Amino acid sequence: MESRFFTFASLISHDHDFIIGFYTVLCAIITVFVSKLATRKMQMTPNGLQNIYETIIESILNVAKDVIGEENAKKYFPLAGSLAIFIFFCNMIGIIPGFEAPTASWNFTLVLALIVFFYYHFEGIRAQGFVKYFSHFSGPMLILAPLMFPIEIISHLSRIISLTFRLFGNIKGDDMFLLVMLMLVPWLVPIAPFFILVFMGILQAFVFMILTYVYLAGAILIQEEDQH
């Protein structure tokens, strides 16, 4: 199906992995450039791009603090917030004719999922200690360990699949939807579908971000739950 799309990157190479890599790098550059632009001249009374970014950051932190607490929301914002903004730009670029969303490739979304997977385990081990962290995989009773441990391992591995294919499936579906609309009415820019795609792109970036916080909370707040 990728052959039905024209992309500017395909003028350089028709290899789909190259195209995804090209737009991944482009989105990374856009993310850094826009973020730097928003923070270039910080003002006490924000306006323009700074105001937009501050609103986004404040909204993310307000949602995250209900999941993981205010202190941890700020602590892990560099990862979760950066992923949200980066994924947003990756989603949005696919709406523009001649470009392709990197998030429409499961290879790309798998890499993002693996980053979250390994990071929240790393933070869990760092917060709880290796033995105590993995002891929670054995369940509340030692006798249940042979049953619970494999279930927990499978549950955590399934998060990789969930993160990967939730983002990939939704954005790939959006691309197919846009392709069909452009084939049906190529002489008319389908304004309504574009608004839907923008909304879905924002939603999927938000979902990935909030799940990152949820998994981090599950990894580092075990000790606090035990104390209560």
Secondary structure, 3 states (H helix, E strand, C coil): CHHHCCEHHHHCCCCHHHHHHHHHHHHHHHHHHHHHHHCCCCCCCCCHHHHHHHHHHHHHHHHHHHHHCHHHHHHCHHHHHHHHHHHHHHHHHCCCCECCCHHHCHHHHHHHHHHHHHHHHHHHHHHHCHHHHHHHHHCCCHHHHHHHHHHHHHHHHHHHHHHHHHHHHHHHHHHHHHHHHHHHCCCCCCHHHHHHHHHHHHHHHHHHHHHHHHHHHHHHCHHHHHHC
